[in-house]
């Protein structure tokens, strides 16, 4: 990055407090890519982990984020969140979320984060919640980024499965639209991938 950094070509240089030269602290965001998508209707979470796509599960067109030209010594973090409703008669269901990364253009993915959520069904109204999984700051080299043979891109995809219970739903539409109402939840999938100092 070439200093000084300006708000506009003719603007004054951006400086740290007290007028000191601009220095970015650890974790300062360089680039962010994100996606927010609404699934078409209420989709049952599969028993076997499957990729999440804008249209649900089992669709080969996975929702994938990509950052071009990642660097070994930069840090990366990611997050996935979506809404889940348990409509089953099971006392509870478990939904597992995964975040996977790829440095070979999406040919192979490695799981980097995993989180289990227990969604109760023994309450009225049935339990709905926003669930998420988070990949904290991790160096590019730990993700497989190699500066000696420049990595073209860092890709992120998400998967989910329901190993316990049979009817945990990702819900995206109100009842009037053919989905199952999730009170207080926005019904979207949100995924983000950040590059940081």
C-alpha positions in Angstrom: 0.0 0.0 0.0 1.3 3.4 -0.9 1.0 6.2 1.6 -0.5 8.7 2.1 -4.0 7.3 1.9 -6.6 9.9 1.0 -10.4 10.0 1.1 -10.3 11.3 -2.5 -7.5 12.2 -4.9 -7.7 15.8 -3.8 -8.4 15.2 -0.2 -6.1 15.6 2.7 -4.1 12.6 3.9 -5.7 10.3 6.5 -3.7 10.2 9.7 -3.7 8.5 13.0 -4.7 10.5 16.1 -2.4 13.5 16.8 -1.5 13.7 13.1 0.9 10.8 13.2 1.4 8.9 9.9 -1.3 6.3 9.2 -0.6 2.9 10.6 -3.0 0.0 10.5 -3.4 -2.1 13.6 -3.6 -5.8 13.7 -7.0 -7.0 12.4 -7.6 -3.9 10.4 -9.8 -4.9 7.4 -8.2 -4.7 3.9 -10.8 -6.4 1.8 -14.3 -7.9 2.5 -16.4 -10.0 0.3 -19.9 -11.1 1.4 -23.1 -12.5 0.2 -26.7 -12.4 1.5 -29.2 -14.7 -0.1 -32.7 -15.8 0.5 -33.4 -19.5 0.0 -36.5 -20.4 -2.0 -38.9 -21.6 0.7 -38.2 -23.7 3.8 -35.4 -26.3 3.2 -34.9 -29.4 5.3 -31.3 -29.5 6.5 -29.9 -32.8 5.1 -28.6 -35.6 7.4 -25.3 -35.7 5.4 -23.3 -32.5 5.2 -24.1 -30.7 2.0 -23.1 -27.3 0.5 -25.4 -24.3 1.0 -26.5 -22.6 -2.2 -29.0 -19.8 -2.9 -31.6 -22.4 -3.7 -31.1 -24.7 -0.8 -29.2 -28.0 -0.4 -28.1 -30.6 -2.9 -27.5 -27.9 -5.6 -24.0 -28.0 -7.1 -24.1 -24.2 -7.5 -22.8 -23.6 -3.9 -22.7 -20.1 -2.5 -18.9 -19.4 -2.7 -17.0 -16.2 -1.8 -13.6 -15.5 -3.3 -10.7 -13.1 -2.6 -8.1 -12.8 -5.4 -4.3 -12.9 -4.7 -4.3 -13.7 -1.0 -1.0 -13.4 0.9 0.8 -15.7 3.3 1.3 -13.1 6.0 -2.1 -11.4 5.9 -4.9 -12.8 8.1 -8.3 -14.0 7.1 -11.6 -14.5 9.0 -15.0 -15.7 7.9 -18.6 -16.1 9.2 -21.8 -17.8 8.2 -25.2 -17.1 9.7 -28.7 -18.3 8.8 -32.1 -18.9 10.4 -33.2 -22.3 11.6 -36.6 -23.5 12.8 -37.3 -26.9 14.4 -40.8 -28.1 13.2 -40.3 -31.7 14.3 -41.8 -33.6 17.2 -38.3 -34.5 18.4 -37.3 -33.0 21.7 -34.4 -31.4 19.9 -32.5 -31.3 16.7 -28.9 -30.6 16.1 -27.7 -28.5 13.2 -24.0 -28.5 12.4 -22.5 -25.7 10.3 -19.1 -25.9 8.5 -16.8 -23.3 6.8 -14.4 -24.7 4.2 -11.6 -23.0 2.3 -9.9 -23.7 -1.0 -6.7 -22.4 -2.5 -6.8 -24.4 -5.7 -9.7 -22.6 -7.3 -12.4 -24.8 -5.6 -11.1 -28.2 -6.8 -10.6 -29.3 -3.1 -11.8 -27.8 0.1 -10.5 -28.1 3.7 -12.8 -27.7 6.7 -11.7 -24.9 8.9 -14.5 -24.3 11.3 -17.5 -26.3 12.7 -20.2 -25.4 15.1 -23.1 -27.4 16.5 -26.5 -25.8 17.5 -29.2 -27.6 19.4 -32.6 -26.4 18.4 -35.5 -27.4 20.7 -38.9 -28.5 19.6 -40.5 -29.1 23.0 -41.6 -25.5 23.3 -44.5 -23.5 22.0 -44.1 -21.8 19.7 -41.5 -24.0 18.2 -38.0 -22.8 18.6 -36.4 -20.7 15.9 -33.0 -19.0 16.0 -30.2 -17.5 14.1 -27.3 -19.8 14.0 -23.7 -19.1 13.0 -20.2 -20.4 12.7 -17.1 -18.3 12.9 -13.5 -18.7 11.6 -11.3 -16.4 13.7 -8.3 -14.6 12.3 -5.9 -17.1 10.7 -2.7 -16.4 8.7 -2.9 -17.1 5.0 0.0 -19.5 5.2 -2.1 -21.6 7.6 -4.8 -21.8 4.9 -2.3 -23.0 2.3 -1.5 -19.7 0.7 2.0 -19.7 -0.9 3.7 -16.5 -2.0 6.5 -18.4 -3.7 4.0 -19.7 -6.3 1.3 -17.1 -6.0 -2.1 -18.3 -5.0 -4.7 -17.1 -7.4 -7.6 -17.0 -5.0 -8.9 -17.9 -1.5 -12.4 -19.4 -1.7 -14.9 -20.0 1.0 -18.0 -22.2 1.0 -20.4 -23.3 3.7 -22.1 -26.7 4.5 -24.7 -27.9 6.9 -26.2 -31.1 8.2 -28.7 -32.3 10.9 -27.2 -35.4 12.5 -29.9 -35.4 15.2 -33.6 -34.9 14.4 -35.2 -34.9 11.0 -37.1 -31.7 10.5 -34.8 -28.8 11.3 -35.5 -26.2 8.6 -33.6 -23.3 7.1 -36.5 -20.9 6.6 -36.5 -17.9 4.3 -40.1 -17.0 3.5 -43.1 -16.1 5.6 -46.0 -18.6 5.7 -47.9 -16.6 3.1 -44.9 -17.1 0.7 -44.8 -20.9 1.2 -42.3 -21.0 4.0 -42.5 -21.4 7.7 -42.6 -18.3 9.8 -39.5 -17.7 11.9 -40.5 -15.0 14.4 -37.8 -12.4 14.9 -35.4 -13.9 12.3 -34.7 -12.3 9.0 -34.7 -15.5 6.9 -31.5 -14.9 5.1 -28.2 -16.6 4.6 -25.3 -14.3 5.3 -21.7 -15.3 4.6 -18.5 -13.1 4.7 -14.8 -13.5 4.1 -12.4 -10.8 5.3 -8.7 -10.1 4.6 -7.0 -8.2 7.4 -3.5 -7.0 8.5 
